[in-house]
Amino acid sequence: MAAPVYSAPGCPAWRDGKRYMWLTAVIVPLLAIVGYGLWHRTGLGVHWWITPLFVFMLVPILDLTSPPDSVNPPEDILPALEDDRFYRRCTYLYLPLAGVGLVLGASAWDSGHLSVLARIGAVISVGTVTGVGITTAHELGHRRGRLERWLARLMLAATAYGHFYVEHNRGHHVRVATPPDPASARLGESFWRFWPRTVVGGARSAWTLESRRLRLRGARVWSPRNEVLLGWLLSAVLFGTLAAVFGPSVLGFLVAQALFGITLLEGVNYIEHYGLARARTDAGRYEAVTPSHSWNSDAVISNLALYQLQRHSDHHANPTRRYQALRSFEESPQLPAGYATLLPVAFLPPVWFRLMDDRVAAHYGGDLDRANVHPPRRRALAARYPGRPAPVRDPTAVSPTPTSSPNSSR
């Protein structure tokens, strides 16, 4: 079936050549289901490794051997492109398939027939599904429609990360690329130092933001209207139901896969803004978010698999823009590869620093005073890049008030 043609007065007709390739994202949960089926039929635990092999081996190979895709849809047809419901239905498909994968993983865990290798594979396989599911929830959570927002909440329940719904939209999008933002990694900060800072800081920030919102509206903080409590309640119901069906031992599996999924998500967060900073204006506020404050990648296969999350510069400049309409900008700093390729690298700090620190320094012309620098690495980085000394960034410095943003969808 041919993709529809979009047109507008004075604009050449345009067709999305990747239209049906956006279904690539659902391959991840489908492979987890297939892995379960093959294990159930053969008893071979190696089948649980199909999903991580696809995500962390095949996708990087395809990315590195495919030309990057920097094609942008014409501006005049963007309203018609964003109104096309096919694209949102592609995201709707992910949730039920991820739910089936989670249930099958719990069933296999409870069976008692998984070897140690198979148990590790099951955790990584299902954790990859729910971790990628957070990026799906990210796309849905930026939308204004009631259905899409509820699908986002339900998807986040599988990793007990319901507070992400609040913190990402009302916290991260306001404070992005500033030292106080727990989701913006600093130059010289390893992923393993970033992980506890962003996980704990994100949860704390979400609670503060939601408490403030409810108090301003004259509502009780401890109430069903609290989005953070609602997210955690959905996780408790999900985990409790699966434990009731398959037995309490399945809770270990659910927690393990959730931690793996969260780690994938925070690995992506680590990559997206590493070392980038917004300057302060003469008034003491941070400058507006621009495409220069997020790392970008036009790696085509991983963009298809992640609903074009890697066009992150346009996403932060225009958070309500749907994934199929996101653009690539020449002024955006470019990653050397896609997320699937860079995630394992990010988990190896010496390799990551060797790959990315020079790129951050080059982005700022060697002036680390303009970068978001990890304070304990200040002296070492200043010696490595002696053009100008790296500043001491105070992580508790005053940030933009994280309550609302002109770009936010809330």
N, C-alpha and C positions, 0 to 999 in steps of 0.2 A: 504494500500500500504506500503510495507516494505521500511524502510530507506535504502539508498545505502550504500555499504561497501566501505570504503576508505582503500587503501593499498599503501605501499611503499617498495622498496627493503630492506630486513632485518628488517622490521617492521611488527608486527602482524596486521592482518586485524582489522579494528575498525569501529563500527557503532554508529551513534549518536542516542541514545535511546530517546532523547527529540526532535528529528527533527520536528515533527508536532506540538509539544507543544509550539513552539516559536510563533505560531499564537495566543497564549493567550493574547498578547498585544492588539490585535484589539477588544477584549471583551469590553474594556473601552469605545471606541466611539460607539460600537454597543449597549451597554446598554443605552447610552444617547439617541440614536435613538429609542430604544424600550420604554424608559421612556416617550418620547414625544408621541409615538403612543398610549400608554396606557392612558396617560392624555387626548389626543385628543378624544379618544373613550369613556372614562368614566367621564372625567371632574374632576378626583380626583388628586389634586396637589401632593399627597404623592408619586406618581410614579416618580417624578423628583428626588427623593432621592435614587433611585436604584443604580446609579453609585457610589456615595460616600459610600453607605453601602457596596458595593462590594469591593471597594478599601481600605477602612479604617476599615472594620470589618471582611469580609470574608477572604480577602487575609492574614491579620495578623493571623487569626485563623488557616488557612491552613499552613502558614509558621511555626507557633509554634508547630503544630502537625505533621509536615513532617520532616523526617531526612534531615540534610543539605547535599548538593551535592558538594563535593570537587573534583569530577572526572575531570581530565584534558585530553584533547585529546593528543595522541602521537605527539611529535614534528615533526616526519618525514612526517606525513600526513597533516600538517597544510596548505601547499600550495594548496592541492586539496580541503580541507575543506573551505578555504577562497574563492576559485574560484567557488564554488557551488552557482549558482545564486538564488537558492530557498531562501536562507537566506536573501538576499537583497530585494527580492520581498515581504518577510514578512514585511519589513519596509515600502516598497512602499504603501502597503495597508492602512497604518494608515492615510495618508494625506487625501484621498478622503472621508473616513468615518468621520474623524474629521471635514472636511468641511461641510458635510451634517448635523452633529450634531450642528455646529455653526449656520448654516442657520435656522434649525428647532427651535433652541433656540430663535433666533431673531424673527422668525415668531410668536412663542408662546407669547413672550414678547409684541409684537405689537398688539396681539389679544385683549388685555384688559380683558381676562378671567382668569388671574392667580391671585390666592390669595397671600397674603404676604408670607405665608409659601412656596407656590409654586414658587414664584419669587426667594426667597432665594435658594430653591432647584435647580432651573434652573441655577442660577449663579454658584453654587457649582458644579453641574453636568457638565456643559459645561466647567467651569474653570478647573475641573479635567481632562477633555479630552485634553484641550489645554496645561495644565501644563505637563501632561505625554507626550504630543506631543513635548514639548521642548526636552525631553530626546530622542525622536525619531529623532528630528532635530540634536541633538548632535551626534548621531551615523552616520547620513548621512553627516553631516558637516565635519567629519574627513576624508571623502573619497575624492579621486582625480577626480572621474568621474563627468562630467558636469551635468548629470541628477540628481545624488544624491545631489550635492551641490545646485541645483536649488530647489529641493524638500525641502531641509533644510531651505532655505530662505523663501519659501512659508509657511511652517509650523510655522516658527517664526513670520510671519506676524499676526497671530491670537492673539498674546499676545503683539504686538508692541515691541518685544524684538529682532529685527533684528541685533542689535549691538552685541548680544551674539555670533554671527557667527565669528566676528573678535576678540572680547575680549577673548573668551574661547580658541581658537586655538593659538593665538599669544601673549596673555597676561597671562592667568591663567596657561597654560601648561609650561610657562617659569618661572613664579614666584611662582608656587604652594608651599605651606608649608613654606612660608616666611612672615614676618610681613607686607611688603608692598602690598601683594596680597589681593585685596578686596574680593576675593572668598574663602579665607582660614580663617576659624573661629579660634579665639584665645581661649586658655584655660581661663575659667572664663567669657567669653563674652556671654551674653544672645543672643538668636536669635533676639530679638526685637532691640537690639543695632547693631547686625550684618546686619539686613535687610537694613536700609538706607545706611550703609557703603558700602555694596556690590552692591546695585542697582545704587546708584549715582556714586560710584567709578568705577563700571564696564562700565557704559556709558561714563564716562570721559576718562577712559583708552582706550576704543575702538576708540573714536574720535582722541585721541592723536596718537595711533598706525597707524590708517588709514591715518591721515594727514601726518605723517612722511613718510609712504610708498609712497604716491603720490608725495610728494615733492622730494624724492630721485629719482623718475622716471621722474621728470620734468613735472608732470601733475598738473592740477589745483585741489585744495582740493574740491571746490564746483563744482562738475562735476558728470555725470552719472557713472563714474568709482569709485566713493566713495562707498564702500560696506556698510558703516553705513547709508549714505543717501539713498541708494537703499533699505535697509531693512526697514527704516522708511517710505519710499515712498510706498512700497508694503502694509504696514499696513494702510496708509492713503487711498489708493485706495480701499482696502478691506472694511474698516470701512465706507468710503464714499459711496461705492456701496450699502452696506446693509442699510445705512441710507436713501439713495435715494429710495430703494425698499420698506422698511418697515416704514419709517418715522424717523425724528430726535430723537424721544424718545428712539429709540433702542440703541443710543450711550451710554446711561447710563448702559445698559446691557453689551455692548461690553467692556466698560472700567472696569466694576466690575468683569466680568469673566476673563479679562486679568490680573487684580491685583491678583485674587485668583490663577490663573495659575502661575504667577511669584512667588508668595509666596511659592507654592509647590516646584518650581524649586530651589529657594534660600534656602528652608528648606533642600533639598537634598544636596546642596552645603555646608550648615552649618555642616551637619553630616559627609560629606566625608573626611574632613581634620581637624576636631576639635582638636585643641591643638598640632597638629603635626608640626614639624619644621625640616628644613634642616640645618645642621651645616655649618659654614663658614670654608673654607680651609685656609691654611697658606697664600695663595695669596689674601685672603680677599673676594673671590667669594663664592657663595653657592655651596655645594656639588651637584653631579648629582642626579637626581630623582631616587629613588629606591622603591621597593614595601613596604618599611617601612614608607613611607610618605603619605599613604592613608589608611583609614579604609576600611576593607573588610567584605563582608558577603556572605556566601554560602547558604542563605535562598532560597530555590529552587523556590517557587511560585513567589515571588517578582522579582527574577532574570529573570524568564520567561516573566513576565509582563513588565520588563524594559530593555529588550535586554541586560541582564547581566551587567548592569551598576554597580551593586554592587561588581563585581570583579574589583574594581576601581584601585587597586594597579597595576595590569598588564596593565590596560588602560593607566595609567600615565607613566609607564615604556616603553610602546609600543603603542603610540596613534594611529598608523595606523592599528593596528591589529583589525580585524573585531570581532564583538561581540561573534559569535559562537566559536571563537578560543581563547577567553580570559581564562587565567589560574588562579588558586588559589595557593597562596604561604603560606607555614607554617610560614615564617618570617613576614608576614603582620599582623598588629594589627587587631584583629577581633571584629566586633560589636556584641552586645548581641542579636540582632534581625535584621530583614530586614528593609528597608526604610519605607514601609507602616506602620509597627508597631512603628517605632521610630519617625516619623514625628509629630504625636500629642504630644509625649513626648518632642520633641525639642521646641515646642511652650510653654512649661511650665518650665521656667528656673530653679526653685528649684528642680523639679523632674529630669530634665536633668543633672544638676550639680551632684546630688546625684548618678545618674546612670553612668556618664561618667568620672568625674574628677579623681576618683581613678584609672580608667583604663588608662588614660593618664599618671598619675604619675607612675603606674606600668610599663608601656611601656618604660619609661625612668629611671627605677630603683629608683624612688623617687627624681631624679635630675631634678628639674624644670628649671635649667639653660639650659637644652637641649630642652625644650618645647617652643611653641609659646604662650606666656602668654599675656593676656589682661592687659595693664599697670595699670588701676585703681584697679584691683584685686590682684596686686602683693603682697602687705603686707598680705592680708587675706590668700592667698594661701601659702605664705612662712610660716605663723603660722600653717597652717594645715598640710603642708608637710615640716617639719623642717630639713630634711636631708641636703638640700642646699638651699640658698635663691633663690627665683624666680627673674630673671633679669628684668630690665626695658627695654622693647622693644620699640624702636623708630619706629612708623608706617611709618615715612618718610625716614627710612634708605635706603641706596643705594641697589637696587635690581638688579638682572640680567637684562640686557638690553632686554626689551620685544619686540623684533623685529622678531626673528626667534629662532628656537630650532632644534637641531639635531633630536629630536623625533617628531617634529611637522609635520602635514600633509600639511602645506602650504609652 
